[in-house]
Amino acid sequence: MTEQKKPKRKPGVCIPWEEKLKELPEISGDKELVQKVWEDIDALGYVYIWQCLLSF
């Protein structure tokens, strides 16, 4: 059997910025601002998932 190695993710991250950036068209504005907004929203999703798991 062959094992598929998944890339390591930092704690608190669902979809890393590097992966999401591949899906997006060229960013013509402030790339750092877009990255910060994505990471903030992604962190909220991570917290939501953990909250659901711990609540039940």
FIKOLZA-1660 file (N, C-alpha, C; in steps of 0.1 Angstrom, whole numbers, plus 5000, padded with zeros to 4 digits):
% residues 56
   i   px   py   pz ch aa at
   1 5008 4988 5000  A  M  N
   1 5000 5000 5000  A  M CA
   1 5009 5012 5000  A  M  C
   2 5004 5022 4993  A  T  N
   2 5011 5035 4993  A  T CA
   2 5004 5045 5002  A  T  C
   3 5012 5052 5010  A  E  N
   3 5006 5062 5018  A  E CA
   3 5006 5076 5012  A  E  C
   4 4995 5083 5012  A  Q  N
   4 4995 5096 5007  A  Q CA
   4 4998 5106 5018  A  Q  C
   5 5008 5113 5016  A  K  N
   5 5012 5123 5027  A  K CA
   5 5005 5136 5024  A  K  C
   6 4997 5140 5034  A  K  N
   6 4991 5153 5033  A  K CA
   6 5000 5164 5039  A  K  C
   7 4999 5176 5033  A  P  N
   7 5008 5186 5038  A  P CA
   7 5005 5190 5052  A  P  C
   8 5015 5193 5060  A  K  N
   8 5012 5197 5074  A  K CA
   8 5006 5211 5073  A  K  C
   9 4996 5213 5082  A  R  N
   9 4990 5226 5083  A  R CA
   9 4992 5231 5097  A  R  C
  10 4993 5244 5098  A  K  N
  10 4995 5251 5111  A  K CA
  10 4982 5249 5119  A  K  C
  11 4983 5249 5132  A  P  N
  11 4971 5249 5140  A  P CA
  11 4962 5261 5138  A  P  C
  12 4949 5259 5137  A  G  N
  12 4940 5271 5135  A  G CA
  12 4938 5274 5121  A  G  C
  13 4942 5265 5112  A  V  N
  13 4940 5268 5097  A  V CA
  13 4932 5256 5091  A  V  C
  14 4922 5260 5084  A  C  N
  14 4914 5250 5076  A  C CA
  14 4920 5249 5062  A  C  C
  15 4921 5260 5055  A  I  N
  15 4927 5261 5041  A  I CA
  15 4938 5271 5042  A  I  C
  16 4950 5267 5040  A  P  N
  16 4961 5277 5041  A  P CA
  16 4960 5287 5029  A  P  C
  17 4966 5299 5032  A  W  N
  17 4966 5309 5022  A  W CA
  17 4972 5305 5009  A  W  C
  18 4983 5297 5010  A  E  N
  18 4990 5293 4998  A  E CA
  18 4982 5284 4989  A  E  C
  19 4973 5276 4995  A  E  N
  19 4964 5268 4987  A  E CA
  19 4953 5277 4981  A  E  C
  20 4947 5286 4989  A  K  N
  20 4936 5294 4984  A  K CA
  20 4941 5304 4973  A  K  C
  21 4954 5308 4974  A  L  N
  21 4959 5318 4964  A  L CA
  21 4960 5311 4950  A  L  C
  22 4962 5298 4950  A  K  N
  22 4962 5291 4937  A  K CA
  22 4948 5291 4930  A  K  C
  23 4938 5292 4937  A  E  N
  23 4924 5292 4932  A  E CA
  23 4919 5306 4927  A  E  C
  24 4926 5316 4932  A  L  N
  24 4921 5330 4929  A  L CA
  24 4928 5336 4917  A  L  C
  25 4921 5345 4910  A  P  N
  25 4927 5352 4899  A  P CA
  25 4938 5361 4904  A  P  C
  26 4945 5367 4895  A  E  N
  26 4955 5377 4899  A  E CA
  26 4950 5388 4907  A  E  C
  27 4956 5391 4918  A  I  N
  27 4951 5401 4927  A  I CA
  27 4958 5414 4923  A  I  C
  28 4950 5424 4920  A  S  N
  28 4955 5437 4915  A  S CA
  28 4956 5447 4926  A  S  C
  29 4950 5445 4938  A  G  N
  29 4951 5454 4949  A  G CA
  29 4961 5450 4959  A  G  C
  30 4958 5453 4972  A  D  N
  30 4967 5451 4983  A  D CA
  30 4967 5436 4986  A  D  C
  31 4977 5428 4982  A  K  N
  31 4978 5414 4984  A  K CA
  31 4979 5410 4999  A  K  C
  32 4986 5419 5007  A  E  N
  32 4987 5416 5021  A  E CA
  32 4973 5417 5028  A  E  C
  33 4965 5427 5024  A  L  N
  33 4952 5429 5030  A  L CA
  33 4943 5417 5026  A  L  C
  34 4944 5412 5014  A  V  N
  34 4935 5401 5010  A  V CA
  34 4940 5389 5018  A  V  C
  35 4953 5387 5020  A  Q  N
  35 4958 5375 5028  A  Q CA
  35 4953 5376 5042  A  Q  C
  36 4954 5388 5048  A  K  N
  36 4949 5390 5062  A  K CA
  36 4935 5387 5064  A  K  C
  37 4926 5392 5055  A  V  N
  37 4912 5389 5055  A  V CA
  37 4909 5374 5054  A  V  C
  38 4916 5368 5044  A  W  N
  38 4914 5353 5043  A  W CA
  38 4918 5346 5055  A  W  C
  39 4929 5349 5061  A  E  N
  39 4934 5342 5073  A  E CA
  39 4924 5344 5085  A  E  C
  40 4919 5356 5086  A  D  N
  40 4910 5359 5097  A  D CA
  40 4897 5351 5095  A  D  C
  41 4891 5351 5083  A  I  N
  41 4879 5343 5080  A  I CA
  41 4881 5328 5082  A  I  C
  42 4893 5323 5078  A  D  N
  42 4896 5309 5079  A  D CA
  42 4897 5305 5093  A  D  C
  43 4903 5314 5102  A  A  N
  43 4904 5311 5116  A  A CA
  43 4891 5310 5123  A  A  C
  44 4881 5319 5118  A  L  N
  44 4868 5318 5124  A  L CA
  44 4861 5305 5120  A  L  C
  45 4863 5300 5108  A  G  N
  45 4858 5287 5105  A  G CA
  45 4864 5276 5113  A  G  C
  46 4876 5277 5116  A  Y  N
  46 4883 5267 5124  A  Y CA
  46 4877 5267 5138  A  Y  C
  47 4875 5278 5144  A  V  N
  47 4870 5279 5157  A  V CA
  47 4855 5274 5157  A  V  C
  48 4848 5277 5147  A  Y  N
  48 4834 5272 5146  A  Y CA
  48 4834 5257 5146  A  Y  C
  49 4842 5251 5138  A  I  N
  49 4843 5236 5138  A  I CA
  49 4846 5230 5151  A  I  C
  50 4856 5236 5158  A  W  N
  50 4860 5231 5171  A  W CA
  50 4848 5233 5181  A  W  C
  51 4841 5244 5180  A  Q  N
  51 4830 5247 5189  A  Q CA
  51 4819 5236 5187  A  Q  C
  52 4816 5233 5175  A  C  N
  52 4806 5223 5172  A  C CA
  52 4811 5209 5178  A  C  C
  53 4823 5206 5176  A  L  N
  53 4828 5193 5181  A  L CA
  53 4827 5192 5196  A  L  C
  54 4831 5203 5203  A  L  N
  54 4831 5203 5217  A  L CA
  54 4818 5204 5224  A  L  C
  55 4808 5209 5216  A  S  N
  55 4795 5212 5222  A  S CA
  55 4786 5199 5223  A  S  C
  56 4789 5189 5215  A  F  N
  56 4781 5177 5215  A  F CA
  56 4788 5165 5220  A  F  C
% end
